[in-house]
């Protein structure tokens, strides 16, 4: 790694995500965060590398659609950690006014069109956003993140087919962590090379080591460039692994601890840090500053969430569309 600025950004992004997720697990155990909580620990290189390849400026901003494991994508897309944490706490200062919680982070101002609790639910949404962009002749990429479990859903096949037929600007980002909840990939999919499924719809594909942030960035840059140049879709399979259980409710009885430990030895943060320290791209002082900055940001976010307010029950029908039934005649 020779670009010091980019290396600093990659490491900072991954550390911010990892430390925030670890804090969320702690707060969940303390009953500060309720409901479902799906952590991203182990997969940080995917979000950190790929999101840096998307346009995110004042005049040009690509769209992002994610899954229920979307804290990293929201944070690295620019949603303030204060807003994310308040949403986790269910406070009205949260990015979804406390109504969505962990699985439904959303910020239209940053073109972050949400986490989605439905497996594969974001795929047709991304195709719809891309269709609108194509019809309005806007040169924008819609990056859609989803897990390997979504590939078994009909919405995946319908979305890939429509994107290819209509040549829509979607960057399909499959975060293959080898388990759909508790079901191993090879027990659910007869074809475990997921690029083959995308290629069957004549969508160009690429598979990449999802534990290597630089590789993730290069792949996403290639995919995003293809989408911009052709107007059509591109599919990337990020081969990664989650170190923690599917969710905080998951007893994790479906995989060996030895397997998890083998993957932990490929920790994307530790391996990238060692690489940058070894070649002199970053110094010990740089790493220390990144950790201290993340710790301060998390402390401020938790304090903000703690001081947040609950929504007035009188506002419960706000933003809820109700249609009165037709009278019986």
Number of C-alpha atoms within 10 A of each C-alpha: 15 11 9 13 10 14 19 17 15 23 27 21 23 26 22 23 28 21 17 27 20 14 17 23 19 13 16 18 12 10 11 15 21 15 14 16 22 22 27 25 22 23 29 29 30 31 29 28 27 25 22 20 19 24 15 16 9 7 6 12 18 20 24 27 27 31 26 23 24 24 30 26 27 27 20 18 22 14 20 15 25 22 25 26 31 28 28 32 29 27 24 19 22 27 27 22 19 25 18 19 26 29 23 24 32 26 17 11 10 18 17 23 23 24 27 24 17 11 20 25 20 27 26 19 17 28 26 18 20 28 20 13 17 18 9 9 10 13 16 22 29 30 29 24 26 27 24 26 23 23 21 16 13 10 17 22 19 15 21 26 17 17 26 20 14 14 18 28 31 33 29 30 24 24 23 25 21 19 20 19 16 15 14 16 19 12 10 15 15 8 11 15 13 21 18 15 18 24 15 12 16 15 21 18 19 19 16 18 16 28 25 24 26 21 18 28 24 16 24 29 18 15 28 28 17 18 22 16 11 12 22 22 31 30 26 25 25 29 21 24 23 20 19 15 19 19 16 16 11 13 10 15 9 13 13 9 11 9 10 14 12 10 16 15 10 16 21 24 23 14 15 22 20 13 14 21 16 12 11 13 18 22 14 12 9 15 18 11 13 18 17 12 15 20 17 10 18 21 14 15 20 23 14 19 24 14 12 19 17 13 15 8 8 7 9 10 9 8 7 8 7 7 6 6 6 6 5 4 3
